[in-house]
Amino acid sequence: MSLKTFEHVLIFTQDLQASHDFYVNLIGLHVGWRPDFPFPGYWLYLGDSACIHLALLKSIRNPGDEDTSGTKSSDYVLEGAKGHEKGTGRIAHVAFNADNIDEFLDRFQKAGVPARRERVPKAPLQQIFLEDPNGVQIELNFPLD
């Protein structure tokens, strides 16, 4: 018995479009296939892997609640979502490996997104830290050549 791969992180957001734009236009993920869930959201892919799932927090109901169409909400996705808006501290950051650190820094600067560049002590690695529109910290790792 063993784990095979990392699957995804689900991020609840109060601004689905801003979160979509951040991860697609700034980070470089792309929108891909997503099941027909009864709430708005996106599955964002890195290559063939749907690594970030976004769900609109305003649409989240308590498990078992019915929407206006009579559809019951989904327990496995929605449990625990109420009352946990931005800044719960449950996840410290989400990290990606990347290349071309200067291009990313330029992209973030042009978009007006604050980003912090760091060098990992005694390791051949540079990092960029920034926040998505929901307050989730994003870490981008860049190996030094």
Phi and psi in radians as a Rosetta constraint file:
Dihedral C 1 N 2 CA 2 C 2 CIRCULARHARMONIC -2.796 0.35
Dihedral N 2 CA 2 C 2 N 3 CIRCULARHARMONIC 2.782 0.35
Dihedral C 2 N 3 CA 3 C 3 CIRCULARHARMONIC -1.284 0.35
Dihedral N 3 CA 3 C 3 N 4 CIRCULARHARMONIC 2.590 0.35
Dihedral C 3 N 4 CA 4 C 4 CIRCULARHARMONIC -1.816 0.35
Dihedral N 4 CA 4 C 4 N 5 CIRCULARHARMONIC -0.843 0.35
Dihedral C 4 N 5 CA 5 C 5 CIRCULARHARMONIC -2.644 0.35
Dihedral N 5 CA 5 C 5 N 6 CIRCULARHARMONIC 2.856 0.35
Dihedral C 5 N 6 CA 6 C 6 CIRCULARHARMONIC -1.417 0.35
Dihedral N 6 CA 6 C 6 N 7 CIRCULARHARMONIC 2.381 0.35
Dihedral C 6 N 7 CA 7 C 7 CIRCULARHARMONIC -1.608 0.35
Dihedral N 7 CA 7 C 7 N 8 CIRCULARHARMONIC -1.263 0.35
Dihedral C 7 N 8 CA 8 C 8 CIRCULARHARMONIC -2.921 0.35
Dihedral N 8 CA 8 C 8 N 9 CIRCULARHARMONIC 2.969 0.35
Dihedral C 8 N 9 CA 9 C 9 CIRCULARHARMONIC -2.092 0.35
Dihedral N 9 CA 9 C 9 N 10 CIRCULARHARMONIC 2.326 0.35
Dihedral C 9 N 10 CA 10 C 10 CIRCULARHARMONIC -1.725 0.35
Dihedral N 10 CA 10 C 10 N 11 CIRCULARHARMONIC 2.211 0.35
Dihedral C 10 N 11 CA 11 C 11 CIRCULARHARMONIC -2.034 0.35
Dihedral N 11 CA 11 C 11 N 12 CIRCULARHARMONIC 2.080 0.35
Dihedral C 11 N 12 CA 12 C 12 CIRCULARHARMONIC -1.397 0.35
Dihedral N 12 CA 12 C 12 N 13 CIRCULARHARMONIC 2.370 0.35
Dihedral C 12 N 13 CA 13 C 13 CIRCULARHARMONIC -2.349 0.35
Dihedral N 13 CA 13 C 13 N 14 CIRCULARHARMONIC 2.568 0.35
Dihedral C 13 N 14 CA 14 C 14 CIRCULARHARMONIC -1.599 0.35
Dihedral N 14 CA 14 C 14 N 15 CIRCULARHARMONIC -0.188 0.35
Dihedral C 14 N 15 CA 15 C 15 CIRCULARHARMONIC -2.342 0.35
Dihedral N 15 CA 15 C 15 N 16 CIRCULARHARMONIC 1.535 0.35
Dihedral C 15 N 16 CA 16 C 16 CIRCULARHARMONIC -1.069 0.35
Dihedral N 16 CA 16 C 16 N 17 CIRCULARHARMONIC -0.731 0.35
Dihedral C 16 N 17 CA 17 C 17 CIRCULARHARMONIC -1.161 0.35
Dihedral N 17 CA 17 C 17 N 18 CIRCULARHARMONIC -0.753 0.35
Dihedral C 17 N 18 CA 18 C 18 CIRCULARHARMONIC -1.100 0.35
Dihedral N 18 CA 18 C 18 N 19 CIRCULARHARMONIC -0.689 0.35
Dihedral C 18 N 19 CA 19 C 19 CIRCULARHARMONIC -1.178 0.35
Dihedral N 19 CA 19 C 19 N 20 CIRCULARHARMONIC -0.771 0.35
Dihedral C 19 N 20 CA 20 C 20 CIRCULARHARMONIC -0.963 0.35
Dihedral N 20 CA 20 C 20 N 21 CIRCULARHARMONIC -0.895 0.35
Dihedral C 20 N 21 CA 21 C 21 CIRCULARHARMONIC -1.085 0.35
Dihedral N 21 CA 21 C 21 N 22 CIRCULARHARMONIC -0.691 0.35
Dihedral C 21 N 22 CA 22 C 22 CIRCULARHARMONIC -1.056 0.35
Dihedral N 22 CA 22 C 22 N 23 CIRCULARHARMONIC -0.929 0.35
Dihedral C 22 N 23 CA 23 C 23 CIRCULARHARMONIC -1.272 0.35
Dihedral N 23 CA 23 C 23 N 24 CIRCULARHARMONIC -0.542 0.35
Dihedral C 23 N 24 CA 24 C 24 CIRCULARHARMONIC -1.469 0.35
Dihedral N 24 CA 24 C 24 N 25 CIRCULARHARMONIC -0.940 0.35
Dihedral C 24 N 25 CA 25 C 25 CIRCULARHARMONIC -1.393 0.35
Dihedral N 25 CA 25 C 25 N 26 CIRCULARHARMONIC -0.564 0.35
Dihedral C 25 N 26 CA 26 C 26 CIRCULARHARMONIC -1.743 0.35
Dihedral N 26 CA 26 C 26 N 27 CIRCULARHARMONIC -0.798 0.35
Dihedral C 26 N 27 CA 27 C 27 CIRCULARHARMONIC -1.446 0.35
Dihedral N 27 CA 27 C 27 N 28 CIRCULARHARMONIC -0.595 0.35
Dihedral C 27 N 28 CA 28 C 28 CIRCULARHARMONIC 1.784 0.35
Dihedral N 28 CA 28 C 28 N 29 CIRCULARHARMONIC 0.254 0.35
Dihedral C 28 N 29 CA 29 C 29 CIRCULARHARMONIC -1.358 0.35
Dihedral N 29 CA 29 C 29 N 30 CIRCULARHARMONIC 2.915 0.35
Dihedral C 29 N 30 CA 30 C 30 CIRCULARHARMONIC -2.256 0.35
Dihedral N 30 CA 30 C 30 N 31 CIRCULARHARMONIC 2.625 0.35
Dihedral C 30 N 31 CA 31 C 31 CIRCULARHARMONIC -1.302 0.35
Dihedral N 31 CA 31 C 31 N 32 CIRCULARHARMONIC 2.362 0.35
Dihedral C 31 N 32 CA 32 C 32 CIRCULARHARMONIC -2.354 0.35
Dihedral N 32 CA 32 C 32 N 33 CIRCULARHARMONIC -2.930 0.35
Dihedral C 32 N 33 CA 33 C 33 CIRCULARHARMONIC -0.985 0.35
Dihedral N 33 CA 33 C 33 N 34 CIRCULARHARMONIC 2.476 0.35
Dihedral C 33 N 34 CA 34 C 34 CIRCULARHARMONIC -2.549 0.35
Dihedral N 34 CA 34 C 34 N 35 CIRCULARHARMONIC 2.381 0.35
Dihedral C 34 N 35 CA 35 C 35 CIRCULARHARMONIC -1.024 0.35
Dihedral N 35 CA 35 C 35 N 36 CIRCULARHARMONIC 2.848 0.35
Dihedral C 35 N 36 CA 36 C 36 CIRCULARHARMONIC -1.449 0.35
Dihedral N 36 CA 36 C 36 N 37 CIRCULARHARMONIC 1.172 0.35
Dihedral C 36 N 37 CA 37 C 37 CIRCULARHARMONIC -1.196 0.35
Dihedral N 37 CA 37 C 37 N 38 CIRCULARHARMONIC 2.710 0.35
Dihedral C 37 N 38 CA 38 C 38 CIRCULARHARMONIC -1.478 0.35
Dihedral N 38 CA 38 C 38 N 39 CIRCULARHARMONIC 0.561 0.35
Dihedral C 38 N 39 CA 39 C 39 CIRCULARHARMONIC -2.656 0.35
Dihedral N 39 CA 39 C 39 N 40 CIRCULARHARMONIC 2.642 0.35
Dihedral C 39 N 40 CA 40 C 40 CIRCULARHARMONIC -1.199 0.35
Dihedral N 40 CA 40 C 40 N 41 CIRCULARHARMONIC 2.526 0.35
Dihedral C 40 N 41 CA 41 C 41 CIRCULARHARMONIC 3.092 0.35
Dihedral N 41 CA 41 C 41 N 42 CIRCULARHARMONIC -3.131 0.35
Dihedral C 41 N 42 CA 42 C 42 CIRCULARHARMONIC -2.431 0.35
Dihedral N 42 CA 42 C 42 N 43 CIRCULARHARMONIC 2.631 0.35
Dihedral C 42 N 43 CA 43 C 43 CIRCULARHARMONIC -1.894 0.35
Dihedral N 43 CA 43 C 43 N 44 CIRCULARHARMONIC 2.155 0.35
Dihedral C 43 N 44 CA 44 C 44 CIRCULARHARMONIC -1.901 0.35
Dihedral N 44 CA 44 C 44 N 45 CIRCULARHARMONIC 2.277 0.35
Dihedral C 44 N 45 CA 45 C 45 CIRCULARHARMONIC -1.907 0.35
Dihedral N 45 CA 45 C 45 N 46 CIRCULARHARMONIC 2.535 0.35
Dihedral C 45 N 46 CA 46 C 46 CIRCULARHARMONIC -1.984 0.35
Dihedral N 46 CA 46 C 46 N 47 CIRCULARHARMONIC 1.864 0.35
Dihedral C 46 N 47 CA 47 C 47 CIRCULARHARMONIC 1.130 0.35
Dihedral N 47 CA 47 C 47 N 48 CIRCULARHARMONIC -2.165 0.35
Dihedral C 47 N 48 CA 48 C 48 CIRCULARHARMONIC -1.685 0.35
Dihedral N 48 CA 48 C 48 N 49 CIRCULARHARMONIC 0.091 0.35
Dihedral C 48 N 49 CA 49 C 49 CIRCULARHARMONIC -1.866 0.35
Dihedral N 49 CA 49 C 49 N 50 CIRCULARHARMONIC 2.176 0.35
Dihedral C 49 N 50 CA 50 C 50 CIRCULARHARMONIC -1.429 0.35
Dihedral N 50 CA 50 C 50 N 51 CIRCULARHARMONIC 1.522 0.35
Dihedral C 50 N 51 CA 51 C 51 CIRCULARHARMONIC -1.544 0.35
Dihedral N 51 CA 51 C 51 N 52 CIRCULARHARMONIC -0.439 0.35
Dihedral C 51 N 52 CA 52 C 52 CIRCULARHARMONIC -2.147 0.35
Dihedral N 52 CA 52 C 52 N 53 CIRCULARHARMONIC 2.183 0.35
Dihedral C 52 N 53 CA 53 C 53 CIRCULARHARMONIC -1.897 0.35
Dihedral N 53 CA 53 C 53 N 54 CIRCULARHARMONIC 2.339 0.35
Dihedral C 53 N 54 CA 54 C 54 CIRCULARHARMONIC -1.983 0.35
Dihedral N 54 CA 54 C 54 N 55 CIRCULARHARMONIC 2.412 0.35
Dihedral C 54 N 55 CA 55 C 55 CIRCULARHARMONIC -2.376 0.35
Dihedral N 55 CA 55 C 55 N 56 CIRCULARHARMONIC 2.388 0.35
Dihedral C 55 N 56 CA 56 C 56 CIRCULARHARMONIC -1.270 0.35
Dihedral N 56 CA 56 C 56 N 57 CIRCULARHARMONIC 2.011 0.35
Dihedral C 56 N 57 CA 57 C 57 CIRCULARHARMONIC -1.108 0.35
Dihedral N 57 CA 57 C 57 N 58 CIRCULARHARMONIC -0.637 0.35
Dihedral C 57 N 58 CA 58 C 58 CIRCULARHARMONIC -1.053 0.35
Dihedral N 58 CA 58 C 58 N 59 CIRCULARHARMONIC -0.438 0.35
Dihedral C 58 N 59 CA 59 C 59 CIRCULARHARMONIC -1.527 0.35
Dihedral N 59 CA 59 C 59 N 60 CIRCULARHARMONIC -0.136 0.35
Dihedral C 59 N 60 CA 60 C 60 CIRCULARHARMONIC -1.294 0.35
Dihedral N 60 CA 60 C 60 N 61 CIRCULARHARMONIC 2.300 0.35
Dihedral C 60 N 61 CA 61 C 61 CIRCULARHARMONIC -2.065 0.35
Dihedral N 61 CA 61 C 61 N 62 CIRCULARHARMONIC 2.889 0.35
Dihedral C 61 N 62 CA 62 C 62 CIRCULARHARMONIC -1.167 0.35
Dihedral N 62 CA 62 C 62 N 63 CIRCULARHARMONIC 2.571 0.35
Dihedral C 62 N 63 CA 63 C 63 CIRCULARHARMONIC -0.933 0.35
Dihedral N 63 CA 63 C 63 N 64 CIRCULARHARMONIC 2.309 0.35
Dihedral C 63 N 64 CA 64 C 64 CIRCULARHARMONIC 1.595 0.35
Dihedral N 64 CA 64 C 64 N 65 CIRCULARHARMONIC -0.267 0.35
Dihedral C 64 N 65 CA 65 C 65 CIRCULARHARMONIC -1.109 0.35
Dihedral N 65 CA 65 C 65 N 66 CIRCULARHARMONIC 2.601 0.35
Dihedral C 65 N 66 CA 66 C 66 CIRCULARHARMONIC -1.783 0.35
Dihedral N 66 CA 66 C 66 N 67 CIRCULARHARMONIC 2.467 0.35
Dihedral C 66 N 67 CA 67 C 67 CIRCULARHARMONIC -1.497 0.35
Dihedral N 67 CA 67 C 67 N 68 CIRCULARHARMONIC -3.068 0.35
Dihedral C 67 N 68 CA 68 C 68 CIRCULARHARMONIC -1.141 0.35
Dihedral N 68 CA 68 C 68 N 69 CIRCULARHARMONIC -0.356 0.35
Dihedral C 68 N 69 CA 69 C 69 CIRCULARHARMONIC -1.547 0.35
Dihedral N 69 CA 69 C 69 N 70 CIRCULARHARMONIC -0.061 0.35
Dihedral C 69 N 70 CA 70 C 70 CIRCULARHARMONIC 1.587 0.35
Dihedral N 70 CA 70 C 70 N 71 CIRCULARHARMONIC 0.024 0.35
Dihedral C 70 N 71 CA 71 C 71 CIRCULARHARMONIC -1.357 0.35
Dihedral N 71 CA 71 C 71 N 72 CIRCULARHARMONIC 2.281 0.35
Dihedral C 71 N 72 CA 72 C 72 CIRCULARHARMONIC -1.423 0.35
Dihedral N 72 CA 72 C 72 N 73 CIRCULARHARMONIC 2.527 0.35
Dihedral C 72 N 73 CA 73 C 73 CIRCULARHARMONIC -1.230 0.35
Dihedral N 73 CA 73 C 73 N 74 CIRCULARHARMONIC 2.850 0.35
Dihedral C 73 N 74 CA 74 C 74 CIRCULARHARMONIC -1.681 0.35
Dihedral N 74 CA 74 C 74 N 75 CIRCULARHARMONIC 2.024 0.35
Dihedral C 74 N 75 CA 75 C 75 CIRCULARHARMONIC -1.024 0.35
Dihedral N 75 CA 75 C 75 N 76 CIRCULARHARMONIC -0.756 0.35
Dihedral C 75 N 76 CA 76 C 76 CIRCULARHARMONIC -1.216 0.35
Dihedral N 76 CA 76 C 76 N 77 CIRCULARHARMONIC -0.465 0.35
Dihedral C 76 N 77 CA 77 C 77 CIRCULARHARMONIC -1.584 0.35
Dihedral N 77 CA 77 C 77 N 78 CIRCULARHARMONIC -0.638 0.35
Dihedral C 77 N 78 CA 78 C 78 CIRCULARHARMONIC -1.695 0.35
Dihedral N 78 CA 78 C 78 N 79 CIRCULARHARMONIC -0.240 0.35
Dihedral C 78 N 79 CA 79 C 79 CIRCULARHARMONIC -1.026 0.35
Dihedral N 79 CA 79 C 79 N 80 CIRCULARHARMONIC 2.235 0.35
Dihedral C 79 N 80 CA 80 C 80 CIRCULARHARMONIC 1.452 0.35
Dihedral N 80 CA 80 C 80 N 81 CIRCULARHARMONIC 0.049 0.35
Dihedral C 80 N 81 CA 81 C 81 CIRCULARHARMONIC -1.354 0.35
Dihedral N 81 CA 81 C 81 N 82 CIRCULARHARMONIC -0.615 0.35
Dihedral C 81 N 82 CA 82 C 82 CIRCULARHARMONIC -1.107 0.35
Dihedral N 82 CA 82 C 82 N 83 CIRCULARHARMONIC 2.370 0.35
Dihedral C 82 N 83 CA 83 C 83 CIRCULARHARMONIC 1.411 0.35
Dihedral N 83 CA 83 C 83 N 84 CIRCULARHARMONIC 0.082 0.35
Dihedral C 83 N 84 CA 84 C 84 CIRCULARHARMONIC -2.128 0.35
Dihedral N 84 CA 84 C 84 N 85 CIRCULARHARMONIC 1.163 0.35
Dihedral C 84 N 85 CA 85 C 85 CIRCULARHARMONIC -1.348 0.35
Dihedral N 85 CA 85 C 85 N 86 CIRCULARHARMONIC -2.748 0.35
Dihedral C 85 N 86 CA 86 C 86 CIRCULARHARMONIC -0.908 0.35
Dihedral N 86 CA 86 C 86 N 87 CIRCULARHARMONIC 2.420 0.35
Dihedral C 86 N 87 CA 87 C 87 CIRCULARHARMONIC 1.431 0.35
Dihedral N 87 CA 87 C 87 N 88 CIRCULARHARMONIC 0.647 0.35
Dihedral C 87 N 88 CA 88 C 88 CIRCULARHARMONIC -1.334 0.35
Dihedral N 88 CA 88 C 88 N 89 CIRCULARHARMONIC -0.361 0.35
Dihedral C 88 N 89 CA 89 C 89 CIRCULARHARMONIC 1.335 0.35
Dihedral N 89 CA 89 C 89 N 90 CIRCULARHARMONIC 0.187 0.35
Dihedral C 89 N 90 CA 90 C 90 CIRCULARHARMONIC -1.247 0.35
Dihedral N 90 CA 90 C 90 N 91 CIRCULARHARMONIC -0.552 0.35
Dihedral C 90 N 91 CA 91 C 91 CIRCULARHARMONIC -2.153 0.35
Dihedral N 91 CA 91 C 91 N 92 CIRCULARHARMONIC 2.224 0.35
Dihedral C 91 N 92 CA 92 C 92 CIRCULARHARMONIC -1.298 0.35
Dihedral N 92 CA 92 C 92 N 93 CIRCULARHARMONIC -0.790 0.35
Dihedral C 92 N 93 CA 93 C 93 CIRCULARHARMONIC -2.877 0.35
Dihedral N 93 CA 93 C 93 N 94 CIRCULARHARMONIC 2.881 0.35
Dihedral C 93 N 94 CA 94 C 94 CIRCULARHARMONIC -2.063 0.35
Dihedral N 94 CA 94 C 94 N 95 CIRCULARHARMONIC 2.288 0.35
Dihedral C 94 N 95 CA 95 C 95 CIRCULARHARMONIC -2.048 0.35
Dihedral N 95 CA 95 C 95 N 96 CIRCULARHARMONIC 2.546 0.35
Dihedral C 95 N 96 CA 96 C 96 CIRCULARHARMONIC -2.284 0.35
Dihedral N 96 CA 96 C 96 N 97 CIRCULARHARMONIC 2.622 0.35
Dihedral C 96 N 97 CA 97 C 97 CIRCULARHARMONIC -1.555 0.35
Dihedral N 97 CA 97 C 97 N 98 CIRCULARHARMONIC 2.501 0.35
Dihedral C 97 N 98 CA 98 C 98 CIRCULARHARMONIC -2.613 0.35
Dihedral N 98 CA 98 C 98 N 99 CIRCULARHARMONIC 3.105 0.35
Dihedral C 98 N 99 CA 99 C 99 CIRCULARHARMONIC -2.391 0.35
Dihedral N 99 CA 99 C 99 N 100 CIRCULARHARMONIC 2.973 0.35
Dihedral C 99 N 100 CA 100 C 100 CIRCULARHARMONIC 1.079 0.35
Dihedral N 100 CA 100 C 100 N 101 CIRCULARHARMONIC 1.090 0.35
Dihedral C 100 N 101 CA 101 C 101 CIRCULARHARMONIC -0.989 0.35
Dihedral N 101 CA 101 C 101 N 102 CIRCULARHARMONIC -0.696 0.35
Dihedral C 101 N 102 CA 102 C 102 CIRCULARHARMONIC -1.153 0.35
Dihedral N 102 CA 102 C 102 N 103 CIRCULARHARMONIC -0.612 0.35
Dihedral C 102 N 103 CA 103 C 103 CIRCULARHARMONIC -1.147 0.35
Dihedral N 103 CA 103 C 103 N 104 CIRCULARHARMONIC -0.720 0.35
Dihedral C 103 N 104 CA 104 C 104 CIRCULARHARMONIC -1.111 0.35
Dihedral N 104 CA 104 C 104 N 105 CIRCULARHARMONIC -0.801 0.35
Dihedral C 104 N 105 CA 105 C 105 CIRCULARHARMONIC -1.051 0.35
Dihedral N 105 CA 105 C 105 N 106 CIRCULARHARMONIC -0.717 0.35
Dihedral C 105 N 106 CA 106 C 106 CIRCULARHARMONIC -1.115 0.35
Dihedral N 106 CA 106 C 106 N 107 CIRCULARHARMONIC -0.756 0.35
Dihedral C 106 N 107 CA 107 C 107 CIRCULARHARMONIC -1.053 0.35
Dihedral N 107 CA 107 C 107 N 108 CIRCULARHARMONIC -0.802 0.35
Dihedral C 107 N 108 CA 108 C 108 CIRCULARHARMONIC -1.137 0.35
Dihedral N 108 CA 108 C 108 N 109 CIRCULARHARMONIC -0.732 0.35
Dihedral C 108 N 109 CA 109 C 109 CIRCULARHARMONIC -1.083 0.35
Dihedral N 109 CA 109 C 109 N 110 CIRCULARHARMONIC -0.788 0.35
Dihedral C 109 N 110 CA 110 C 110 CIRCULARHARMONIC -1.095 0.35
Dihedral N 110 CA 110 C 110 N 111 CIRCULARHARMONIC -0.548 0.35
Dihedral C 110 N 111 CA 111 C 111 CIRCULARHARMONIC -1.496 0.35
Dihedral N 111 CA 111 C 111 N 112 CIRCULARHARMONIC -0.070 0.35
Dihedral C 111 N 112 CA 112 C 112 CIRCULARHARMONIC 1.283 0.35
Dihedral N 112 CA 112 C 112 N 113 CIRCULARHARMONIC 0.427 0.35
Dihedral C 112 N 113 CA 113 C 113 CIRCULARHARMONIC -1.726 0.35
Dihedral N 113 CA 113 C 113 N 114 CIRCULARHARMONIC 2.045 0.35
Dihedral C 113 N 114 CA 114 C 114 CIRCULARHARMONIC -1.090 0.35
Dihedral N 114 CA 114 C 114 N 115 CIRCULARHARMONIC 2.331 0.35
Dihedral C 114 N 115 CA 115 C 115 CIRCULARHARMONIC -2.454 0.35
Dihedral N 115 CA 115 C 115 N 116 CIRCULARHARMONIC 2.495 0.35
Dihedral C 115 N 116 CA 116 C 116 CIRCULARHARMONIC -2.013 0.35
Dihedral N 116 CA 116 C 116 N 117 CIRCULARHARMONIC 2.211 0.35
Dihedral C 116 N 117 CA 117 C 117 CIRCULARHARMONIC -1.669 0.35
Dihedral N 117 CA 117 C 117 N 118 CIRCULARHARMONIC 2.338 0.35
Dihedral C 117 N 118 CA 118 C 118 CIRCULARHARMONIC -2.323 0.35
Dihedral N 118 CA 118 C 118 N 119 CIRCULARHARMONIC 2.712 0.35
Dihedral C 118 N 119 CA 119 C 119 CIRCULARHARMONIC -1.993 0.35
Dihedral N 119 CA 119 C 119 N 120 CIRCULARHARMONIC 2.260 0.35
Dihedral C 119 N 120 CA 120 C 120 CIRCULARHARMONIC -1.321 0.35
Dihedral N 120 CA 120 C 120 N 121 CIRCULARHARMONIC 2.166 0.35
Dihedral C 120 N 121 CA 121 C 121 CIRCULARHARMONIC -1.061 0.35
Dihedral N 121 CA 121 C 121 N 122 CIRCULARHARMONIC 2.330 0.35
Dihedral C 121 N 122 CA 122 C 122 CIRCULARHARMONIC 0.982 0.35
Dihedral N 122 CA 122 C 122 N 123 CIRCULARHARMONIC 0.553 0.35
Dihedral C 122 N 123 CA 123 C 123 CIRCULARHARMONIC -2.532 0.35
Dihedral N 123 CA 123 C 123 N 124 CIRCULARHARMONIC 2.561 0.35
Dihedral C 123 N 124 CA 124 C 124 CIRCULARHARMONIC -1.427 0.35
Dihedral N 124 CA 124 C 124 N 125 CIRCULARHARMONIC 1.082 0.35
Dihedral C 124 N 125 CA 125 C 125 CIRCULARHARMONIC -2.552 0.35
Dihedral N 125 CA 125 C 125 N 126 CIRCULARHARMONIC 2.346 0.35
Dihedral C 125 N 126 CA 126 C 126 CIRCULARHARMONIC -1.964 0.35
Dihedral N 126 CA 126 C 126 N 127 CIRCULARHARMONIC 2.718 0.35
Dihedral C 126 N 127 CA 127 C 127 CIRCULARHARMONIC -2.420 0.35
Dihedral N 127 CA 127 C 127 N 128 CIRCULARHARMONIC 2.679 0.35
Dihedral C 127 N 128 CA 128 C 128 CIRCULARHARMONIC -2.100 0.35
Dihedral N 128 CA 128 C 128 N 129 CIRCULARHARMONIC 2.362 0.35
Dihedral C 128 N 129 CA 129 C 129 CIRCULARHARMONIC -2.082 0.35
Dihedral N 129 CA 129 C 129 N 130 CIRCULARHARMONIC 2.358 0.35
Dihedral C 129 N 130 CA 130 C 130 CIRCULARHARMONIC -2.672 0.35
Dihedral N 130 CA 130 C 130 N 131 CIRCULARHARMONIC 2.973 0.35
Dihedral C 130 N 131 CA 131 C 131 CIRCULARHARMONIC -1.999 0.35
Dihedral N 131 CA 131 C 131 N 132 CIRCULARHARMONIC 2.479 0.35
Dihedral C 131 N 132 CA 132 C 132 CIRCULARHARMONIC -1.371 0.35
Dihedral N 132 CA 132 C 132 N 133 CIRCULARHARMONIC 3.069 0.35
Dihedral C 132 N 133 CA 133 C 133 CIRCULARHARMONIC -1.097 0.35
Dihedral N 133 CA 133 C 133 N 134 CIRCULARHARMONIC -0.204 0.35
Dihedral C 133 N 134 CA 134 C 134 CIRCULARHARMONIC -1.761 0.35
Dihedral N 134 CA 134 C 134 N 135 CIRCULARHARMONIC 0.029 0.35
Dihedral C 134 N 135 CA 135 C 135 CIRCULARHARMONIC 1.537 0.35
Dihedral N 135 CA 135 C 135 N 136 CIRCULARHARMONIC 0.113 0.35
Dihedral C 135 N 136 CA 136 C 136 CIRCULARHARMONIC -1.379 0.35
Dihedral N 136 CA 136 C 136 N 137 CIRCULARHARMONIC 2.206 0.35
Dihedral C 136 N 137 CA 137 C 137 CIRCULARHARMONIC -1.345 0.35
Dihedral N 137 CA 137 C 137 N 138 CIRCULARHARMONIC 2.329 0.35
Dihedral C 137 N 138 CA 138 C 138 CIRCULARHARMONIC -1.927 0.35
Dihedral N 138 CA 138 C 138 N 139 CIRCULARHARMONIC 2.316 0.35
Dihedral C 138 N 139 CA 139 C 139 CIRCULARHARMONIC -2.013 0.35
Dihedral N 139 CA 139 C 139 N 140 CIRCULARHARMONIC 2.202 0.35
Dihedral C 139 N 140 CA 140 C 140 CIRCULARHARMONIC -1.952 0.35
Dihedral N 140 CA 140 C 140 N 141 CIRCULARHARMONIC 2.206 0.35
Dihedral C 140 N 141 CA 141 C 141 CIRCULARHARMONIC -1.841 0.35
Dihedral N 141 CA 141 C 141 N 142 CIRCULARHARMONIC 2.330 0.35
Dihedral C 141 N 142 CA 142 C 142 CIRCULARHARMONIC -2.240 0.35
Dihedral N 142 CA 142 C 142 N 143 CIRCULARHARMONIC 1.907 0.35
Dihedral C 142 N 143 CA 143 C 143 CIRCULARHARMONIC -1.138 0.35
Dihedral N 143 CA 143 C 143 N 144 CIRCULARHARMONIC 2.460 0.35
Dihedral C 143 N 144 CA 144 C 144 CIRCULARHARMONIC -1.469 0.35
Dihedral N 144 CA 144 C 144 N 145 CIRCULARHARMONIC 2.432 0.35
